[in-house]
Amino acid sequence: MTPVVTDFKATRARKLITSEKEANRALTAARAPVGHGYAHLKVGGASPNSAPTPPARPACGALCSS
C-alpha cells in the first residue's frame, strides 16, 4: 500500500516557509490531472451509469391536481 502524502497547512500563527510552499505546489501539480478527469465526468455526464437526478420535490407541490 502506498503512503498517503498530504500538503502542509498554514495557520495565522504559523506561516508556510518557501520549501513547504514548493512542496504544496508539487503535490497540487500531481493531483490536478486526476481531479480534472473526475470533474469532467461529473459535469459532462459522460458516465454511462449516471441517471438524471429527480427534483427534490414536485414542481406543483405535494398535492397535484391536474
Helices and strands as residue ranges (DSSP letters): H 18-44
